[in-house]
Amino acid sequence: RIAKVVRAAQRQCGRAVPLTVGAPVPLEAWLDRVAQGGGVRYVAAFTAEAGRPLTPATSSCPAFGLVGPEGGLTDEELRHAAEVGFVPVRL
């Protein structure tokens, strides 16, 4: 099902290179993996300052966005994200 959604999204936006969707991993493991690379990192947080400017990413700069479940991420999850360089933003 996920592959079908990815193909449909690819056609809709005209993307020439298909997205890669990996297997699910625990949040802590993913954060630690992302921490080892470069790029800009944002985490959606209810407590973030409103109107905080985002740093634009370039084509040579990876960008990561972390959005939690409907109720938001826990304080511990937000703290771990901040420790590995995620900047809290409000959507």
N, CA, C and O atoms as a CHARMM CRD file, in Angstrom:
* protein
*
  364
    1    1 ARG  N      0.81600  -1.18700   0.00000 PROA 1      0.00000
    2    1 ARG  CA     0.00000   0.00000   0.00000 PROA 1      0.00000
    3    1 ARG  C      0.86900   1.26500   0.00000 PROA 1      0.00000
    4    1 ARG  O      0.58300   2.22400  -0.71600 PROA 1      0.00000
    5    2 ILE  N      1.92500   1.25300   0.80500 PROA 2      0.00000
    6    2 ILE  CA     2.78900   2.43100   0.87600 PROA 2      0.00000
    7    2 ILE  C      3.44500   2.69700  -0.47300 PROA 2      0.00000
    8    2 ILE  O      3.53600   3.84600  -0.90500 PROA 2      0.00000
    9    3 ALA  N      3.90300   1.64000  -1.13800 PROA 3      0.00000
   10    3 ALA  CA     4.53300   1.80700  -2.45400 PROA 3      0.00000
   11    3 ALA  C      3.55700   2.43300  -3.44400 PROA 3      0.00000
   12    3 ALA  O      3.95300   3.26400  -4.26200 PROA 3      0.00000
   13    4 LYS  N      2.28800   2.04400  -3.38000 PROA 4      0.00000
   14    4 LYS  CA     1.27200   2.60100  -4.27400 PROA 4      0.00000
   15    4 LYS  C      1.07100   4.08600  -3.99100 PROA 4      0.00000
   16    4 LYS  O      0.95400   4.87600  -4.92800 PROA 4      0.00000
   17    5 VAL  N      1.02800   4.47700  -2.73500 PROA 5      0.00000
   18    5 VAL  CA     0.87100   5.89000  -2.36200 PROA 5      0.00000
   19    5 VAL  C      2.07700   6.69300  -2.83000 PROA 5      0.00000
   20    5 VAL  O      1.92100   7.80500  -3.33500 PROA 5      0.00000
   21    6 VAL  N      3.27400   6.14400  -2.66800 PROA 6      0.00000
   22    6 VAL  CA     4.49200   6.83400  -3.10100 PROA 6      0.00000
   23    6 VAL  C      4.48800   7.04300  -4.61100 PROA 6      0.00000
   24    6 VAL  O      4.82800   8.12800  -5.08200 PROA 6      0.00000
   25    7 ARG  N      4.10700   6.02000  -5.37600 PROA 7      0.00000
   26    7 ARG  CA     4.04600   6.16300  -6.84300 PROA 7      0.00000
   27    7 ARG  C      3.03100   7.23100  -7.25200 PROA 7      0.00000
   28    7 ARG  O      3.28800   8.02200  -8.15900 PROA 7      0.00000
   29    8 ALA  N      1.88800   7.25100  -6.58600 PROA 8      0.00000
   30    8 ALA  CA     0.86700   8.26000  -6.90900 PROA 8      0.00000
   31    8 ALA  C      1.38300   9.66100  -6.58900 PROA 8      0.00000
   32    8 ALA  O      1.16800  10.59100  -7.36700 PROA 8      0.00000
   33    9 ALA  N      2.05000   9.81700  -5.47100 PROA 9      0.00000
   34    9 ALA  CA     2.60800  11.12700  -5.10200 PROA 9      0.00000
   35    9 ALA  C      3.68900  11.54400  -6.08700 PROA 9      0.00000
   36    9 ALA  O      3.79600  12.71900  -6.43800 PROA 9      0.00000
   37   10 GLN  N      4.48500  10.58800  -6.52800 PROA 10     0.00000
   38   10 GLN  CA     5.53100  10.87600  -7.49500 PROA 10     0.00000
   39   10 GLN  C      4.93400  11.38200  -8.80400 PROA 10     0.00000
   40   10 GLN  O      5.41200  12.36800  -9.36500 PROA 10     0.00000
   41   11 ARG  N      3.90100  10.72000  -9.28600 PROA 11     0.00000
   42   11 ARG  CA     3.24300  11.16400 -10.52400 PROA 11     0.00000
   43   11 ARG  C      2.62100  12.54500 -10.34300 PROA 11     0.00000
   44   11 ARG  O      2.70900  13.38900 -11.23500 PROA 11     0.00000
   45   12 GLN  N      2.00100  12.77500  -9.20500 PROA 12     0.00000
   46   12 GLN  CA     1.30400  14.03700  -8.96000 PROA 12     0.00000
   47   12 GLN  C      2.26100  15.22700  -8.97300 PROA 12     0.00000
   48   12 GLN  O      1.92400  16.28900  -9.49700 PROA 12     0.00000
   49   13 CYS  N      3.45300  15.05500  -8.40000 PROA 13     0.00000
   50   13 CYS  CA     4.37700  16.18500  -8.32700 PROA 13     0.00000
   51   13 CYS  C      5.39300  16.19800  -9.45800 PROA 13     0.00000
   52   13 CYS  O      6.21300  17.11400  -9.53300 PROA 13     0.00000
   53   14 GLY  N      5.35900  15.19800 -10.34500 PROA 14     0.00000
   54   14 GLY  CA     6.27000  15.17000 -11.48200 PROA 14     0.00000
   55   14 GLY  C      7.69900  14.82000 -11.10400 PROA 14     0.00000
   56   14 GLY  O      8.63300  15.18100 -11.82100 PROA 14     0.00000
   57   15 ARG  N      7.88200  14.13600 -10.01000 PROA 15     0.00000
   58   15 ARG  CA     9.22000  13.76100  -9.53800 PROA 15     0.00000
   59   15 ARG  C      9.78800  12.64800 -10.42200 PROA 15     0.00000
   60   15 ARG  O      9.14200  11.62000 -10.62800 PROA 15     0.00000
   61   16 ALA  N     10.98800  12.85800 -10.93800 PROA 16     0.00000
   62   16 ALA  CA    11.59800  11.87400 -11.83100 PROA 16     0.00000
   63   16 ALA  C     12.19300  10.69600 -11.06500 PROA 16     0.00000
   64   16 ALA  O     12.15500   9.56100 -11.54000 PROA 16     0.00000
   65   17 VAL  N     12.73600  10.95900  -9.89400 PROA 17     0.00000
   66   17 VAL  CA    13.38500   9.91500  -9.09800 PROA 17     0.00000
   67   17 VAL  C     12.42800   9.47700  -7.99600 PROA 17     0.00000
   68   17 VAL  O     11.97000  10.30700  -7.21100 PROA 17     0.00000
   69   18 PRO  N     12.12400   8.19600  -7.92700 PROA 18     0.00000
   70   18 PRO  CA    11.17600   7.75700  -6.89200 PROA 18     0.00000
   71   18 PRO  C     11.73200   7.91800  -5.48100 PROA 18     0.00000
   72   18 PRO  O     12.93800   7.79400  -5.26400 PROA 18     0.00000
   73   19 LEU  N     10.85700   8.19000  -4.53500 PROA 19     0.00000
   74   19 LEU  CA    11.23200   8.27200  -3.13300 PROA 19     0.00000
   75   19 LEU  C     11.55300   6.87800  -2.61500 PROA 19     0.00000
   76   19 LEU  O     10.99700   5.88600  -3.08800 PROA 19     0.00000
   77   20 THR  N     12.43100   6.81100  -1.66500 PROA 20     0.00000
   78   20 THR  CA    12.75200   5.54900  -1.01900 PROA 20     0.00000
   79   20 THR  C     12.04300   5.51900   0.32900 PROA 20     0.00000
   80   20 THR  O     12.20900   6.42700   1.14400 PROA 20     0.00000
   81   21 VAL  N     11.26800   4.49600   0.55700 PROA 21     0.00000
   82   21 VAL  CA    10.57300   4.33600   1.82900 PROA 21     0.00000
   83   21 VAL  C     11.15900   3.10700   2.50100 PROA 21     0.00000
   84   21 VAL  O     11.07100   1.99400   1.98200 PROA 21     0.00000
   85   22 GLY  N     11.76300   3.32700   3.67300 PROA 22     0.00000
   86   22 GLY  CA    12.39700   2.22900   4.39400 PROA 22     0.00000
   87   22 GLY  C     11.44300   1.58700   5.38100 PROA 22     0.00000
   88   22 GLY  O     10.30600   2.02300   5.56000 PROA 22     0.00000
   89   23 ALA  N     11.93000   0.56000   6.00400 PROA 23     0.00000
   90   23 ALA  CA    11.15100  -0.14500   7.02200 PROA 23     0.00000
   91   23 ALA  C     11.02200   0.73700   8.26700 PROA 23     0.00000
   92   23 ALA  O     11.88900   1.57000   8.53100 PROA 23     0.00000
   93   24 PRO  N      9.95500   0.55500   9.02000 PROA 24     0.00000
   94   24 PRO  CA     9.79000   1.33500  10.25500 PROA 24     0.00000
   95   24 PRO  C     10.92000   1.04800  11.24600 PROA 24     0.00000
   96   24 PRO  O     11.38700  -0.08500  11.35900 PROA 24     0.00000
   97   25 VAL  N     11.35100   2.08900  11.95800 PROA 25     0.00000
   98   25 VAL  CA    12.35700   1.95000  13.01400 PROA 25     0.00000
   99   25 VAL  C     11.88300   2.73400  14.22800 PROA 25     0.00000
  100   25 VAL  O     11.10200   3.67400  14.07800 PROA 25     0.00000
  101   26 PRO  N     12.33000   2.37800  15.41600 PROA 26     0.00000
  102   26 PRO  CA    11.95900   3.15200  16.60600 PROA 26     0.00000
  103   26 PRO  C     12.45600   4.59100  16.48200 PROA 26     0.00000
  104   26 PRO  O     13.50600   4.83700  15.88900 PROA 26     0.00000
  105   27 LEU  N     11.70700   5.53700  17.03700 PROA 27     0.00000
  106   27 LEU  CA    12.05200   6.95000  16.93600 PROA 27     0.00000
  107   27 LEU  C     13.47000   7.22000  17.42200 PROA 27     0.00000
  108   27 LEU  O     14.21600   7.94100  16.76000 PROA 27     0.00000
  109   28 GLU  N     13.85600   6.66200  18.55700 PROA 28     0.00000
  110   28 GLU  CA    15.18300   6.91800  19.11300 PROA 28     0.00000
  111   28 GLU  C     16.28500   6.48000  18.14900 PROA 28     0.00000
  112   28 GLU  O     17.28600   7.17900  17.99400 PROA 28     0.00000
  113   29 ALA  N     16.10700   5.33700  17.50800 PROA 29     0.00000
  114   29 ALA  CA    17.09800   4.85200  16.55400 PROA 29     0.00000
  115   29 ALA  C     17.17300   5.77100  15.34000 PROA 29     0.00000
  116   29 ALA  O     18.26200   6.04700  14.83800 PROA 29     0.00000
  117   30 TRP  N     16.02100   6.24600  14.86600 PROA 30     0.00000
  118   30 TRP  CA    16.01700   7.14500  13.70900 PROA 30     0.00000
  119   30 TRP  C     16.69300   8.46300  14.06200 PROA 30     0.00000
  120   30 TRP  O     17.48300   8.98100  13.27300 PROA 30     0.00000
  121   31 LEU  N     16.39200   9.01700  15.24400 PROA 31     0.00000
  122   31 LEU  CA    17.02300  10.27300  15.65600 PROA 31     0.00000
  123   31 LEU  C     18.53300  10.12700  15.72900 PROA 31     0.00000
  124   31 LEU  O     19.27000  11.00800  15.28600 PROA 31     0.00000
  125   32 ASP  N     18.99100   9.01500  16.28700 PROA 32     0.00000
  126   32 ASP  CA    20.43600   8.79000  16.37800 PROA 32     0.00000
  127   32 ASP  C     21.07000   8.66500  14.99600 PROA 32     0.00000
  128   32 ASP  O     22.19000   9.12900  14.78400 PROA 32     0.00000
  129   33 ARG  N     20.36200   8.04100  14.05300 PROA 33     0.00000
  130   33 ARG  CA    20.86900   7.90500  12.68400 PROA 33     0.00000
  131   33 ARG  C     20.93800   9.26500  12.00400 PROA 33     0.00000
  132   33 ARG  O     21.92800   9.57400  11.34100 PROA 33     0.00000
  133   34 VAL  N     19.90300  10.07800  12.15900 PROA 34     0.00000
  134   34 VAL  CA    19.87200  11.41200  11.55100 PROA 34     0.00000
  135   34 VAL  C     20.96200  12.29900  12.14700 PROA 34     0.00000
  136   34 VAL  O     21.53800  13.13100  11.44600 PROA 34     0.00000
  137   35 ALA  N     21.24600  12.12500  13.43400 PROA 35     0.00000
  138   35 ALA  CA    22.24900  12.94300  14.11800 PROA 35     0.00000
  139   35 ALA  C     23.63900  12.77800  13.51000 PROA 35     0.00000
  140   35 ALA  O     24.47800  13.67000  13.64100 PROA 35     0.00000
  141   36 GLN  N     23.88900  11.67100  12.85900 PROA 36     0.00000
  142   36 GLN  CA    25.21000  11.40500  12.29600 PROA 36     0.00000
  143   36 GLN  C     25.42800  12.10100  10.95500 PROA 36     0.00000
  144   36 GLN  O     26.55400  12.14200  10.45800 PROA 36     0.00000
  145   37 GLY  N     24.37100  12.64700  10.36800 PROA 37     0.00000
  146   37 GLY  CA    24.48800  13.32400   9.07700 PROA 37     0.00000
  147   37 GLY  C     24.35300  14.82600   9.23100 PROA 37     0.00000
  148   37 GLY  O     24.22600  15.33900  10.34300 PROA 37     0.00000
  149   38 GLY  N     24.38200  15.51400   8.12200 PROA 38     0.00000
  150   38 GLY  CA    24.23600  16.96200   8.13400 PROA 38     0.00000
  151   38 GLY  C     22.80700  17.35900   7.83200 PROA 38     0.00000
  152   38 GLY  O     21.88900  16.54400   7.91400 PROA 38     0.00000
  153   39 GLY  N     22.63400  18.60500   7.48700 PROA 39     0.00000
  154   39 GLY  CA    21.32000  19.08600   7.09200 PROA 39     0.00000
  155   39 GLY  C     20.60900  19.86800   8.17500 PROA 39     0.00000
  156   39 GLY  O     21.07200  19.95900   9.31200 PROA 39     0.00000
  157   40 VAL  N     19.48100  20.42500   7.79900 PROA 40     0.00000
  158   40 VAL  CA    18.64800  21.16300   8.74500 PROA 40     0.00000
  159   40 VAL  C     17.58800  20.21800   9.28300 PROA 40     0.00000
  160   40 VAL  O     17.13100  19.31100   8.58800 PROA 40     0.00000
  161   41 ARG  N     17.20300  20.44900  10.54300 PROA 41     0.00000
  162   41 ARG  CA    16.27000  19.53900  11.20100 PROA 41     0.00000
  163   41 ARG  C     15.22100  20.34300  11.95700 PROA 41     0.00000
  164   41 ARG  O     15.54800  21.24500  12.72800 PROA 41     0.00000
  165   42 TYR  N     13.96100  20.00500  11.72900 PROA 42     0.00000
  166   42 TYR  CA    12.85400  20.67600  12.40800 PROA 42     0.00000
  167   42 TYR  C     11.93300  19.64500  13.03500 PROA 42     0.00000
  168   42 TYR  O     11.71600  18.57000  12.47500 PROA 42     0.00000
  169   43 VAL  N     11.39700  19.97600  14.19200 PROA 43     0.00000
  170   43 VAL  CA    10.41800  19.11900  14.84900 PROA 43     0.00000
  171   43 VAL  C      9.19500  19.97200  15.16300 PROA 43     0.00000
  172   43 VAL  O      9.31300  21.04800  15.74800 PROA 43     0.00000
  173   44 ALA  N      8.02300  19.48400  14.77100 PROA 44     0.00000
  174   44 ALA  CA     6.78400  20.19200  15.05700 PROA 44     0.00000
  175   44 ALA  C      6.48400  20.04900  16.54500 PROA 44     0.00000
  176   44 ALA  O      6.41900  18.93800  17.07200 PROA 44     0.00000
  177   45 ALA  N      6.30200  21.18800  17.21500 PROA 45     0.00000
  178   45 ALA  CA     6.06400  21.16000  18.65800 PROA 45     0.00000
  179   45 ALA  C      5.05300  22.23100  19.02800 PROA 45     0.00000
  180   45 ALA  O      5.15600  23.37200  18.57700 PROA 45     0.00000
  181   46 PHE  N      4.07900  21.86700  19.84400 PROA 46     0.00000
  182   46 PHE  CA     3.06300  22.82100  20.28900 PROA 46     0.00000
  183   46 PHE  C      3.68400  23.95400  21.08900 PROA 46     0.00000
  184   46 PHE  O      3.14700  25.06200  21.10600 PROA 46     0.00000
  185   47 THR  N      4.79500  23.70200  21.74500 PROA 47     0.00000
  186   47 THR  CA     5.41100  24.69500  22.62900 PROA 47     0.00000
  187   47 THR  C      6.40200  25.60500  21.91600 PROA 47     0.00000
  188   47 THR  O      6.97400  26.49400  22.54600 PROA 47     0.00000
  189   48 ALA  N      6.61800  25.41000  20.63400 PROA 48     0.00000
  190   48 ALA  CA     7.58800  26.23000  19.90100 PROA 48     0.00000
  191   48 ALA  C      7.07600  27.65700  19.75800 PROA 48     0.00000
  192   48 ALA  O      5.87100  27.90900  19.78100 PROA 48     0.00000
  193   49 GLU  N      8.01400  28.57600  19.61000 PROA 49     0.00000
  194   49 GLU  CA     7.65600  29.97600  19.41100 PROA 49     0.00000
  195   49 GLU  C      6.91200  30.14000  18.08700 PROA 49     0.00000
  196   49 GLU  O      7.32400  29.58700  17.06700 PROA 49     0.00000
  197   50 ALA  N      5.83200  30.88900  18.10500 PROA 50     0.00000
  198   50 ALA  CA     5.07600  31.14600  16.87400 PROA 50     0.00000
  199   50 ALA  C      5.88500  32.06400  15.96700 PROA 50     0.00000
  200   50 ALA  O      6.53500  32.99800  16.43700 PROA 50     0.00000
  201   51 GLY  N      5.84200  31.79800  14.68100 PROA 51     0.00000
  202   51 GLY  CA     6.48100  32.67900  13.71100 PROA 51     0.00000
  203   51 GLY  C      7.99300  32.55700  13.63800 PROA 51     0.00000
  204   51 GLY  O      8.64300  33.40900  13.03200 PROA 51     0.00000
  205   52 ARG  N      8.56100  31.54400  14.22600 PROA 52     0.00000
  206   52 ARG  CA    10.01400  31.36500  14.17300 PROA 52     0.00000
  207   52 ARG  C     10.43300  31.11900  12.72700 PROA 52     0.00000
  208   52 ARG  O      9.85600  30.25200  12.07000 PROA 52     0.00000
  209   53 PRO  N     11.42800  31.86200  12.20500 PROA 53     0.00000
  210   53 PRO  CA    11.81700  31.68000  10.79600 PROA 53     0.00000
  211   53 PRO  C     12.52200  30.35600  10.57300 PROA 53     0.00000
  212   53 PRO  O     13.29600  29.90200  11.41600 PROA 53     0.00000
  213   54 LEU  N     12.25200  29.74300   9.43800 PROA 54     0.00000
  214   54 LEU  CA    12.90300  28.50000   9.05700 PROA 54     0.00000
  215   54 LEU  C     14.12600  28.80700   8.21400 PROA 54     0.00000
  216   54 LEU  O     14.12000  29.74900   7.42200 PROA 54     0.00000
  217   55 THR  N     15.16900  28.01700   8.38100 PROA 55     0.00000
  218   55 THR  CA    16.36200  28.13900   7.55200 PROA 55     0.00000
  219   55 THR  C     16.10400  27.37600   6.26400 PROA 55     0.00000
  220   55 THR  O     15.84900  26.17300   6.31300 PROA 55     0.00000
  221   56 PRO  N     16.16300  28.03500   5.11600 PROA 56     0.00000
  222   56 PRO  CA    15.87700  27.31000   3.87200 PROA 56     0.00000
  223   56 PRO  C     16.94700  26.26800   3.57500 PROA 56     0.00000
  224   56 PRO  O     18.13600  26.49600   3.79900 PROA 56     0.00000
  225   57 ALA  N     16.50800  25.13500   3.07300 PROA 57     0.00000
  226   57 ALA  CA    17.43500  24.08100   2.65800 PROA 57     0.00000
  227   57 ALA  C     17.71700  24.25100   1.16900 PROA 57     0.00000
  228   57 ALA  O     16.85000  24.69100   0.41300 PROA 57     0.00000
  229   58 THR  N     18.91600  23.90600   0.75700 PROA 58     0.00000
  230   58 THR  CA    19.25600  23.94400  -0.66200 PROA 58     0.00000
  231   58 THR  C     19.23700  22.51300  -1.18200 PROA 58     0.00000
  232   58 THR  O     19.09200  21.56100  -0.41400 PROA 58     0.00000
  233   59 SER  N     19.38200  22.37600  -2.47700 PROA 59     0.00000
  234   59 SER  CA    19.35200  21.04000  -3.06300 PROA 59     0.00000
  235   59 SER  C     20.50800  20.17500  -2.57000 PROA 59     0.00000
  236   59 SER  O     20.41300  18.94800  -2.60900 PROA 59     0.00000
  237   60 SER  N     21.58500  20.78200  -2.11100 PROA 60     0.00000
  238   60 SER  CA    22.72000  20.01100  -1.61600 PROA 60     0.00000
  239   60 SER  C     22.67100  19.83300  -0.10100 PROA 60     0.00000
  240   60 SER  O     23.58300  19.25200   0.48800 PROA 60     0.00000
  241   61 CYS  N     21.62600  20.32400   0.51700 PROA 61     0.00000
  242   61 CYS  CA    21.50300  20.26200   1.97500 PROA 61     0.00000
  243   61 CYS  C     20.25800  19.46300   2.33900 PROA 61     0.00000
  244   61 CYS  O     19.14200  19.90100   2.05700 PROA 61     0.00000
  245   62 PRO  N     20.43100  18.29600   2.96100 PROA 62     0.00000
  246   62 PRO  CA    19.24400  17.52600   3.32500 PROA 62     0.00000
  247   62 PRO  C     18.43000  18.24700   4.39400 PROA 62     0.00000
  248   62 PRO  O     18.97900  18.97000   5.22500 PROA 62     0.00000
  249   63 ALA  N     17.13800  18.04600   4.36200 PROA 63     0.00000
  250   63 ALA  CA    16.25000  18.62900   5.37200 PROA 63     0.00000
  251   63 ALA  C     15.39700  17.51500   5.95900 PROA 63     0.00000
  252   63 ALA  O     14.88500  16.66200   5.23500 PROA 63     0.00000
  253   64 PHE  N     15.25100  17.53100   7.27200 PROA 64     0.00000
  254   64 PHE  CA    14.47200  16.52900   7.97300 PROA 64     0.00000
  255   64 PHE  C     13.35400  17.21700   8.73600 PROA 64     0.00000
  256   64 PHE  O     13.58100  18.22000   9.41200 PROA 64     0.00000
  257   65 GLY  N     12.16200  16.68400   8.62600 PROA 65     0.00000
  258   65 GLY  CA    11.02200  17.19500   9.38500 PROA 65     0.00000
  259   65 GLY  C     10.44800  16.06800  10.22200 PROA 65     0.00000
  260   65 GLY  O     10.18400  14.97800   9.71400 PROA 65     0.00000
  261   66 LEU  N     10.25700  16.33100  11.50000 PROA 66     0.00000
  262   66 LEU  CA     9.72100  15.32400  12.41000 PROA 66     0.00000
  263   66 LEU  C      8.36500  15.80200  12.90800 PROA 66     0.00000
  264   66 LEU  O      8.26400  16.83700  13.56700 PROA 66     0.00000
  265   67 VAL  N      7.33400  15.04800  12.59100 PROA 67     0.00000
  266   67 VAL  CA     5.97700  15.35900  13.03700 PROA 67     0.00000
  267   67 VAL  C      5.48000  14.14100  13.79100 PROA 67     0.00000
  268   67 VAL  O      5.48100  13.03000  13.26100 PROA 67     0.00000
  269   68 GLY  N      5.06300  14.34700  15.00700 PROA 68     0.00000
  270   68 GLY  CA     4.63800  13.22300  15.84900 PROA 68     0.00000
  271   68 GLY  C      3.19000  12.84400  15.61100 PROA 68     0.00000
  272   68 GLY  O      2.56300  13.28300  14.64800 PROA 68     0.00000
  273   69 PRO  N      2.67400  12.02400  16.50400 PROA 69     0.00000
  274   69 PRO  CA     1.28400  11.58600  16.41000 PROA 69     0.00000
  275   69 PRO  C      0.32500  12.73600  16.72600 PROA 69     0.00000
  276   69 PRO  O      0.75700  13.82700  17.09800 PROA 69     0.00000
  277   70 GLU  N     -0.95100  12.48900  16.57900 PROA 70     0.00000
  278   70 GLU  CA    -1.96500  13.52700  16.76300 PROA 70     0.00000
  279   70 GLU  C     -1.83100  14.26600  18.09200 PROA 70     0.00000
  280   70 GLU  O     -2.02800  15.48000  18.13800 PROA 70     0.00000
  281   71 GLY  N     -1.50600  13.57100  19.15500 PROA 71     0.00000
  282   71 GLY  CA    -1.36300  14.20400  20.46700 PROA 71     0.00000
  283   71 GLY  C     -0.02500  14.87500  20.68500 PROA 71     0.00000
  284   71 GLY  O      0.20400  15.46800  21.73900 PROA 71     0.00000
  285   72 GLY  N      0.86300  14.79400  19.70800 PROA 72     0.00000
  286   72 GLY  CA     2.18200  15.39900  19.83100 PROA 72     0.00000
  287   72 GLY  C      3.19900  14.42700  20.40000 PROA 72     0.00000
  288   72 GLY  O      2.85200  13.35100  20.88800 PROA 72     0.00000
  289   73 LEU  N      4.44800  14.82100  20.33000 PROA 73     0.00000
  290   73 LEU  CA     5.53600  14.01900  20.88000 PROA 73     0.00000
  291   73 LEU  C      5.61300  14.23400  22.39100 PROA 73     0.00000
  292   73 LEU  O      5.19000  15.27400  22.89600 PROA 73     0.00000
  293   74 THR  N      6.14500  13.26000  23.10100 PROA 74     0.00000
  294   74 THR  CA     6.30700  13.40500  24.54700 PROA 74     0.00000
  295   74 THR  C      7.44900  14.37800  24.82900 PROA 74     0.00000
  296   74 THR  O      8.25500  14.67100  23.94600 PROA 74     0.00000
  297   75 ASP  N      7.51300  14.87400  26.05600 PROA 75     0.00000
  298   75 ASP  CA     8.61500  15.76100  26.43600 PROA 75     0.00000
  299   75 ASP  C      9.95800  15.07500  26.25800 PROA 75     0.00000
  300   75 ASP  O     10.92300  15.70700  25.83000 PROA 75     0.00000
  301   76 GLU  N     10.03200  13.79700  26.57900 PROA 76     0.00000
  302   76 GLU  CA    11.27000  13.04300  26.41600 PROA 76     0.00000
  303   76 GLU  C     11.67200  12.94100  24.94800 PROA 76     0.00000
  304   76 GLU  O     12.84800  13.08500  24.61400 PROA 76     0.00000
  305   77 GLU  N     10.69600  12.69200  24.06600 PROA 77     0.00000
  306   77 GLU  CA    10.98200  12.60500  22.62800 PROA 77     0.00000
  307   77 GLU  C     11.44300  13.95500  22.08900 PROA 77     0.00000
  308   77 GLU  O     12.37000  14.01600  21.28000 PROA 77     0.00000
  309   78 LEU  N     10.80500  15.03500  22.52900 PROA 78     0.00000
  310   78 LEU  CA    11.21600  16.37400  22.09600 PROA 78     0.00000
  311   78 LEU  C     12.61800  16.69500  22.60100 PROA 78     0.00000
  312   78 LEU  O     13.41200  17.29900  21.87900 PROA 78     0.00000
  313   79 ARG  N     12.92600  16.30300  23.81900 PROA 79     0.00000
  314   79 ARG  CA    14.24400  16.54400  24.39300 PROA 79     0.00000
  315   79 ARG  C     15.31900  15.78500  23.58900 PROA 79     0.00000
  316   79 ARG  O     16.37900  16.33200  23.28700 PROA 79     0.00000
  317   80 HSD  N     15.03400  14.53900  23.25300 PROA 80     0.00000
  318   80 HSD  CA    15.98500  13.75000  22.46100 PROA 80     0.00000
  319   80 HSD  C     16.18400  14.38800  21.08400 PROA 80     0.00000
  320   80 HSD  O     17.31000  14.46900  20.59300 PROA 80     0.00000
  321   81 ALA  N     15.09500  14.83800  20.46500 PROA 81     0.00000
  322   81 ALA  CA    15.20400  15.49300  19.15600 PROA 81     0.00000
  323   81 ALA  C     16.06800  16.75100  19.25000 PROA 81     0.00000
  324   81 ALA  O     16.89200  17.00400  18.37100 PROA 81     0.00000
  325   82 ALA  N     15.88500  17.53500  20.30700 PROA 82     0.00000
  326   82 ALA  CA    16.68500  18.75400  20.49300 PROA 82     0.00000
  327   82 ALA  C     18.15800  18.40900  20.68700 PROA 82     0.00000
  328   82 ALA  O     19.03400  19.12400  20.20000 PROA 82     0.00000
  329   83 GLU  N     18.43200  17.32000  21.39500 PROA 83     0.00000
  330   83 GLU  CA    19.81700  16.90100  21.64100 PROA 83     0.00000
  331   83 GLU  C     20.55600  16.56800  20.35100 PROA 83     0.00000
  332   83 GLU  O     21.77700  16.71200  20.28700 PROA 83     0.00000
  333   84 VAL  N     19.84100  16.12700  19.33000 PROA 84     0.00000
  334   84 VAL  CA    20.49200  15.77700  18.06200 PROA 84     0.00000
  335   84 VAL  C     20.29900  16.85600  17.00200 PROA 84     0.00000
  336   84 VAL  O     20.49900  16.60300  15.81400 PROA 84     0.00000
  337   85 GLY  N     19.91100  18.06100  17.42500 PROA 85     0.00000
  338   85 GLY  CA    19.91500  19.20600  16.52100 PROA 85     0.00000
  339   85 GLY  C     18.60000  19.59100  15.88700 PROA 85     0.00000
  340   85 GLY  O     18.58900  20.42600  14.98200 PROA 85     0.00000
  341   86 PHE  N     17.47500  19.01400  16.32500 PROA 86     0.00000
  342   86 PHE  CA    16.18200  19.41900  15.77200 PROA 86     0.00000
  343   86 PHE  C     15.72600  20.72000  16.42400 PROA 86     0.00000
  344   86 PHE  O     15.79700  20.87300  17.64400 PROA 86     0.00000
  345   87 VAL  N     15.26100  21.64800  15.60800 PROA 87     0.00000
  346   87 VAL  CA    14.77000  22.94100  16.07900 PROA 87     0.00000
  347   87 VAL  C     13.24000  22.86200  16.13700 PROA 87     0.00000
  348   87 VAL  O     12.60200  22.51300  15.14300 PROA 87     0.00000
  349   88 PRO  N     12.65000  23.18300  17.29100 PROA 88     0.00000
  350   88 PRO  CA    11.18100  23.14600  17.37300 PROA 88     0.00000
  351   88 PRO  C     10.54100  24.27700  16.59200 PROA 88     0.00000
  352   88 PRO  O     10.97600  25.42600  16.67700 PROA 88     0.00000
  353   89 VAL  N      9.51600  23.95300  15.83800 PROA 89     0.00000
  354   89 VAL  CA     8.74400  24.95000  15.07300 PROA 89     0.00000
  355   89 VAL  C      7.26800  24.64500  15.22400 PROA 89     0.00000
  356   89 VAL  O      6.88200  23.50600  15.48800 PROA 89     0.00000
  357   90 ARG  N      6.44200  25.67400  15.05300 PROA 90     0.00000
  358   90 ARG  CA     4.99300  25.48100  15.03400 PROA 90     0.00000
  359   90 ARG  C      4.53700  25.46200  13.59500 PROA 90     0.00000
  360   90 ARG  O      5.01700  26.23600  12.76700 PROA 90     0.00000
  361   91 LEU  N      3.61100  24.57800  13.30100 PROA 91     0.00000
  362   91 LEU  CA     3.08500  24.49700  11.93400 PROA 91     0.00000
  363   91 LEU  C      1.86000  25.38300  11.80400 PROA 91     0.00000
  364   91 LEU  O      1.26400  25.45800  10.73000 PROA 91     0.00000
